[in-house]
Amino acid sequence: MTTKPIGGLWRNRVYRHLFAAQISALIGTGLTTIALALLAYDLAGGNAGRVLGIALACKMVAYVGIAPVVGGYAQRLPRKTLLVTLDLLRAGFVLCLPWVTAVWQIYVLIFLLNACSAGFTPVFQATIPEVVPDNAQYTRALALSRLAYELENLLSPALATALLFLVSYNQLFMLNGLAFLGSAALVVTTVLPAVADETGSINVWQRVSAGVRRYLGNHRLRAVLALYAGVAAAGAMIIVNTVVYVRQTLGGGDVQVAQAFMASGAGSMLAALWLPRWLDRHSERSAMLAGGLLLGLALLVGGLWLPGFAGLLAVWFVLGIGLGLTQTPVGRLLTAASDSSSRPGVFSAQFALSHACWLVGYPLAGVLGSTVGPRPTLLMLGAIALIAWAVAGRLWRSE
């Protein structure tokens, strides 16, 4: 295969604007993540963790329930109008957060905000292969998207910390609202390809379920879903239990917590940078199954070893590599399994079904971590990840 340079992506004006819109929205969302924790503490004090846990569950429920519905109707709606409208709604909901005076209002606004994101994200992702049709360049676009997510995880906490020296956390919500408005403005400046609606005669349920049925009817995508059980197990361990492990088990502080998160993000970024060259010559299967195996083995090693801080950084770095290897190539498989008219539904199905795994993974990691401690938690989640890898390998036949 002849590889086109990544510079070819930047000559694509539509892609440039869409990528900039993604960056704008991600930066704003990262600021809101920090501000939301501070708001929860102001309202609930010592129960802030419970409030955030419920808010995170509301987010996952919105993702699982809303994404297939939007995907089912996306092929009938003008893409630009849909994306801009959802960005404007997200801006409106996040700008309401500074005025919250009760915990239940957080839950409502987080659900509504993420219901819009559940519609926006899969339709946005399904648009990229339409504007970047070259397979090699699309692979690099996927890698850049993964890098954007990881950079947001690394940089948003630092940016929020710096801004909090100057403004209150309520202003972070305001900045997130401006970021969503910036994303909408960038989408307005693009010319997006029209999608032919080939499903006009089917009823509502058939339309909503078409993407899910097409997804589950593909053996590669069934394997992807199995791998996401391992992704959710490893990712939830990092997101939910890093602060507990560092603070309680190791006696570390906030700086060490941030460094642990940075280690996993650095591993994922390394995988995303390396993958395009690998995928030019090899299959998605080899990379993704290698990533799934790494997740299971790293969790098991962590449980058997129960490392100190330096060892934790190493284990979290390997987990980041596994997460990057497993998640980055998914867009290529979704694109190959769909055509222009069915693509929004298939991407929405991936979005909803993968987040269903996270909906189980988050509370499981939290309950295990608080009841049985870090060693059994790492071992149990590692076993889940290895079982997911084995199931995926059996579903995804070598070709």
Secondary structure, DSSP 8 states (H G I E B T S, - for coil): -----THHHHT-HHHHHHHHHHHHHHHHHHHHHHHHHHHHHHHHGGGHHHHHHHHHHHHHHHHHHHHHHHHHHHTTS-HHHHHHHHHHHHHHHHHHGGG--SHHHHHHHHHHHHHHHHHHHHHHHHHHHHH--SHHHHHHHHHHHHHHHHHHHHHHHHHHHHHHTTS-HHHHHHHHHHHHHHHHHHHHT----------TTS-HHHHHHHHHHHHHT-HHHHHHHHHHHHHHHHHHHHHHHHHHIIIIIS---HHHHHHHHHHHHHHHHHHHHHHHHHHHHS-HHHHHHHHHHHHHHHHHHHHHH---HHHHHHHHHHHHHHHHHHHTTHHHHHHHT--TTTHHHHHHHHHHHHHHHHHHHHHHHHHHHHHT-HHHHHHHHHHHHHHHHHHHHHHS---
